[in-house]
Amino acid sequence: MQNTETEHTFKDYNLNPELLKGLEQAGFNKPSPIQEMTIKPILEGKDIFAQAETGSGKTGSFAIPILEDLAKHKEEFGDLNGEPLYLVMSPTRELAQQTDKVFKEFGEHMGITTVCLIGGESIQKQKDLLAKNPHVLVGTPGRIKDLLKQKSTSLAKCKGVVFDEADRLFDMGFQKDVEDILSQAPNGRQLIMVSATSNQEVLRLAYKFRSHPVELRINTDDLLVDNIDHKLAIISSKEKMPLLVKMLRDHENTYAIVFCNTQIQTHVVAEWLRRLGFPAKPISGALSQNKRTRLMQEFRDKEVTILVCTDVAARGLDIKDVNLVINYDLPQDPSNYVHRIGRTGRAGKEGQAISLCGYEDCEFLDSIYEYIDSKIPKMDLSDEDFAHDIGRRPRIDKRTLQVIDENSSERGPKRPDRGDKRRDEKRGPREERAPRADKAPRKDDKKRPERVEHKDFDIEGYSFEDAQKAALKHFDVKDKNLLASKVLEEGKKKFFLFGPKLKKFRFYTKPLKRLVLPFLIETLKLAKLDLYVSVHQSRGSLDLVFKGKDLGLLLTNRKQLLRSFETLTQVFLQDKLRSAKNIRIQATVEQQKDDKQQEDDLIQLVEKTKTRIKQTRRPVVLKRSLNPAERRIIHKSLEDSGFISESLGEGRMKKIKISQAK
């Protein structure tokens, strides 16, 4: 990695004296490499795509030249004549707030104003701020689109649009909102895109709007920052909290972020640490925006020194002096590993990142290694590295995420607390649960296609890799990504006091649609088809359903292209599964409703659900999994309605739970 500062200073760029004053007061004297690379082309009005590692100063790379350009504009024309000149779109509310703060901090003495437009906060207050004619709009696409639709602001005179963390904007399903917003800006506006990773969808959108950005990249071959010491602890699930507690106690001046994969785990870990005397608090999408904003400020002020969170805080947030990152769970998306550990070691400071790898996390290791193109050094652990006074695991209500009072008589006799996660693992997700071994065969089974699912496979051993090989042979599959696993029991160590423990593993097959869907999505991207695909798995069959603007291409020449997708999927599965030839694959098309009709249908569903909740006084989980755009419609329709909504599950498609606000 290159140095975080360059030989030049900001004075070498002949910047506005008031801007230099703001930079100096904020502690910035020399530009980082990405800032040095972007300042000149942005000031020249060029479209750019800038890619640099986490913590490299990407926010400053566009904020500084934008402030300089606004200063020149004020000198030449006086002021704005009522409309903003720059728009910055961020994927998360926290990142938008942080970017807004940077503009205010750097431009404090320049008379340049910004406004932060995010959901979860009063839209009327934001309209009042827009009426004061701010120079820069910073916000999330959903709220910006709403305010444009209500004519509260305009992009008619916008000089430039910024995609902050551009890859994340598209990963979170904001592409359509971004296109709608960009279409309201002048054709000659400048396009500035900054990102930690490359994303072809972002560049395709730029080309669609007749932009050919200059591509600027810093250290893209080395995703990890050199001054972060990252290590891996191979332990059991039960050893995670003892190891975490001992590390926090031994770490000097701990200022840490602990990452978990689920909201329930986040609140469990934070409450557990709080009971042990650590100043820890959880942050997740389940909290209201006001609480999230207040908590982030408490963390910046170091009133809270241990933040336990999901990946909502993994991207873009610049929190100074974080010296320790703990991955309590390994991230399922390998790119999130880089962004998580990038919360430490920022601005040239030293940082430490430790990942706790239980046996349920092992399936994510290979993809992380492949993504970062290296192995994570493993820690040598002994009994002294684990705390022995961690107490009992707290119990958290999965619906409300509130701590359950274990002494309460309302819940009846207490069960032994074996941990929510252990119970969840025993149940398993509904779609992955294996068929009962004792279930009698149906009379018509012979008439049906052979089932791909198999019974659970249990095996004892000291090595996960050896157990996995045996499971692959048992299930007669080639691809280990088709297998899920968990540890049922742990026995004694191999050599009495040391060595691996004897474990009982359970393996079962994942739904095939989880393997097929990414393949089809990538195929559509490579073919440059404006289509969406969903996969539905039933007994012995996979149904591929396509929708989108290019449906006509699938239906021409006697549906030749549609049938080709069936063949491609069959060939793809034969490389992964020996029994793939017995699976029936059928591709169909779905005629889409227009956006207005789709929105009306969802709002009507919400109204029916609200009536049902009022009658039963119980939360309702919508049956259908929804994409990010559909979920945003529902979340917005429930704002200030006396009801709250929550997304359930991981991945792009999630279900929504609606309940009455307390």
Stockholm file with secondary structure:
# STOCKHOLM 1.0

chainA/1-662         MQNTETEHTFKDYNLNPELLKGLEQAGFNKPSPIQEMTIKPILEGKDIFAQAETGSGKTGSFAIPILEDLAKHKEEFGDLNGEPLYLVMSPTRELAQQTDKVFKEFGEHMGITTVCLIGGESIQKQKDLLAKNPHVLVGTPGRIKDLLKQKSTSLAKCKGVVFDEADRLFDMGFQKDVEDILSQAPNGRQLIMVSATSNQEVLRLAYKFRSHPVELRINTDDLLVDNIDHKLAIISSKEKMPLLVKMLRDHENTYAIVFCNTQIQTHVVAEWLRRLGFPAKPISGALSQNKRTRLMQEFRDKEVTILVCTDVAARGLDIKDVNLVINYDLPQDPSNYVHRIGRTGRAGKEGQAISLCGYEDCEFLDSIYEYIDSKIPKMDLSDEDFAHDIGRRPRIDKRTLQVIDENSSERGPKRPDRGDKRRDEKRGPREERAPRADKAPRKDDKKRPERVEHKDFDIEGYSFEDAQKAALKHFDVKDKNLLASKVLEEGKKKFFLFGPKLKKFRFYTKPLKRLVLPFLIETLKLAKLDLYVSVHQSRGSLDLVFKGKDLGLLLTNRKQLLRSFETLTQVFLQDKLRSAKNIRIQATVEQQKDDKQQEDDLIQLVEKTKTRIKQTRRPVVLKRSLNPAERRIIHKSLEDSGFISESLGEGRMKKIKISQAK
#=GR chainA/1-662 SS CCCSSCSCCGGGGTCCHHHHHHHHHTTCCSCCHHHHHHHHHHHTTCCEEEECCTTSCHHHHHHHHHHHHHHHHHHHHSSCTTSCSEEEECSSHHHHHHHHHHHHHHTTTTTCCEEEECTTSCHHHHHHHHTTCCSEEEECHHHHHHHHHTTSCCCTTCCEEEETTHHHHHHTTCHHHHHHHHTTSCTTCEEEEEESSCCHHHHHHHHHTTCCCEEEESSTTCCSCTTEEEEEEECCGGGHHHHHHHHHHHSTTCCEEEECSSHHHHHHHHHHHHHTTCCEEEECTTSCHHHHHHHHHHHHTTSSCEEEECGGGSSSCCCTTCCEEEESSCCSSHHHHHHHHTTSSGGGCCEEEEEEECGGGGGGHHHHHHHHTSCCCBCCCCGGGSCSCCCCCCCBCTTTCCBCCTTCGGGCSCCCCCCHHHHHHHHCCGGGCCCCTTCCCCTTGGGSCCCSCCCCEEEEESCHHHHHHHHHHHHTBSCGGGEEEEEEEEEEEEETTEEEEEEEEEEEECCTHHHHHHHHHHHHHHTTCCEEEEEEEETTEEEEEEEETTHHHHHHHHHHHHHHHHHHHHHHHHTTBGGGGGCEEEEEECCCCCHHHHHHHHHHHHHHHHHHHHHHCSCEECSSCBCHHHHHHHHHHTTTTTEEEEEESSSSSBEEEEEECC
#=GC SS_cons         CCCSSCSCCGGGGTCCHHHHHHHHHTTCCSCCHHHHHHHHHHHTTCCEEEECCTTSCHHHHHHHHHHHHHHHHHHHHSSCTTSCSEEEECSSHHHHHHHHHHHHHHTTTTTCCEEEECTTSCHHHHHHHHTTCCSEEEECHHHHHHHHHTTSCCCTTCCEEEETTHHHHHHTTCHHHHHHHHTTSCTTCEEEEEESSCCHHHHHHHHHTTCCCEEEESSTTCCSCTTEEEEEEECCGGGHHHHHHHHHHHSTTCCEEEECSSHHHHHHHHHHHHHTTCCEEEECTTSCHHHHHHHHHHHHTTSSCEEEECGGGSSSCCCTTCCEEEESSCCSSHHHHHHHHTTSSGGGCCEEEEEEECGGGGGGHHHHHHHHTSCCCBCCCCGGGSCSCCCCCCCBCTTTCCBCCTTCGGGCSCCCCCCHHHHHHHHCCGGGCCCCTTCCCCTTGGGSCCCSCCCCEEEEESCHHHHHHHHHHHHTBSCGGGEEEEEEEEEEEEETTEEEEEEEEEEEECCTHHHHHHHHHHHHHHTTCCEEEEEEEETTEEEEEEEETTHHHHHHHHHHHHHHHHHHHHHHHHTTBGGGGGCEEEEEECCCCCHHHHHHHHHHHHHHHHHHHHHHCSCEECSSCBCHHHHHHHHHHTTTTTEEEEEESSSSSBEEEEEECC
//
